[in-house]
């Protein structure tokens, strides 16, 4: 845990991954993050392998450095607790659908009434001003709606989900920068604001950054970045394994083709022109696929290292736990005191001159309710509500 965001307080009423991931990073950066859950708890608590105390791995890896509070927002007592938390928070984050948020008083209009400095961030499935607004949304659904699941059809395969919750995590990163920007704006203007982060639109923006391509211009072109949609662009088999190699410029291609004994392609008149090479990427990638089978993996690595050609071994997720680069950084070292914890997923960025404090494990359900409410009462007696003008 760092101390970059002290003394900001974040009320994280989100569940599963998209919101909690953003809340965890804010906590890693030093904000005080209060995890507000219903009596049944976040569904992620039971997701994935459970540790000795019953905490699911998915919850543990998205909720460290938070204080746990439980309140039933459907009751008067829960609403009273919610009001206290909102009065003393800088940001409230939730991922309820709009109608559900209104029913429990977590919509932007309600929470910002009388709290002009409060920042309200709603993580939604779809933007509120389109015909999909209010639909239920999960990662698989957004991968399908957002064009990602169908992308393999452009290289001759069937539609498929990326086997990671990519839409949730992309959305989480958008939540993170949106909240930080709103906090920075409030420091300048004194005013909070409402933020909407729709998972569908976030994924489409992420995907179409390069794949809008020809459709960017009024020339009748079809979306799709040609080099990435080449069926021959893939990890390649060597004589005894698999490698990824990425010749990018003319020097790279000449060096790789020379190592394969290929003399015809480099002598072609188009070879020295980047645009023409890109247009013939299918031929180039096909040559890579056939040529790499000539030598074992270690022989190719020696060549690529000597010629400074981008490459990587094809690692499985099991391999990452013993990857020499990650191991040298102690990357997966357990950073908190969760019972049974032997590894965790760290904050991967580094800040010069900022000391690293101890992380705290994801909280037990409602573990800090009494402590947090007591502290809020003490703050009221000292300085009044935090979000008041």
C-alpha positions, 0 to 999 in steps of 0.5 A: 500500500502506498500513500499517494491518495491520502486522505481521500475516502472511497465508498465502494458499493460495487460487486464482482470485478469491474468496480472492486478492481478499481476500488482495490487500486485506489486502496493500493494507492492509499485512499481509504476504501470502504467496501459496502456490502449487503448482508449476503455479501458480494457474490465474488466471495464464493467465486474461485478456490476458497482459502482456509477462512472461506474467502474466494480467490476472486474476492481476495484478489480484488478487495485488498486494502479495504474496510468491510461494512455491511448494511441492508439498504432496503431497511431504515437502519441501512439507509441511515448507515448509507447516509453517514457513509455518503456524508463522509466520503469523497467518491461513491462507486456502485455497479447497480442497474439504474432502477435498482440504484434508485430503489436504494438511494444510490443514484446520482441525483439522490446521493448528490443532493446536499453533497455538492463535492461528492463524486458519484461513479456508476459502473453500468453495462450499457450507457444510459442514453441508448436502447440497451440501457438497463439490460443485465450485463456480464463479461461474456455478454459484453464480449459478444455484444462488443464485437470481441467474441466474433473477432475469431471469425475474421481469421476462419474460426468460430466465435469464442470468448477470450478466456479472461474477464477482459470486459470487466477489467477494461471497465475497471481501468476506465473507472480508475482514471475517471475517478482520479480525473474527477478528484483532480477537477474537484481540487480545482473547482470545489465541485463533485460530479456524476460519472458513468462508465459503461462496460459495453462502450469501454470494450468497443472503444478498446477493440476499435482503437485499431480495428476501426482502421479503413472505416475511419475514413469516408472511403468505403473501407471495412473495419479491421486492421489487416495485419492482426486479422491474418490467419497466419499471425499466431504462435509458431511451432519450432522443431520442439516447441512454440515461439512468438516472434514479431519481426516489425521493421525491414531489418527484423524481417531481413534478419529472420528470413536470412536465418531461414535461408530465404533469399527470394522474398527480401529481393522482391521490389515491394519488400523495402516498403512498409505499406507493401510489406503490411499488405503481404503480411499473409505471405510473410507470416506463412513463411515464418510458420514454415521456417521456424520448424527447421530449428529447435526453440533454443536455437531460434532464441539464440538467433533472435537474441543476437539480432535483437528481434522481438520474441517470447516463449509461449508461456502458460499461466502455470509457467508465470508462477516460475517465470525468471523475470517475475521471480526476480521481482518477487512479483507474486509474493503474498503481500497481505495477511489473508489466512493461507495466502502464499501468492497475490496479484500485485500493483504492477506500477512503481513510483519513485521515492514512495515507500511501500507499506503493508497491504491488508487482506480483503475484509471479512463480511462486515468486519469493520462496520462498528469501527467505521461508524464509530470513526464517522461519529468522531469526525462529525463531532470534530469537523462536520460532514466531509462532503458539505460546502 
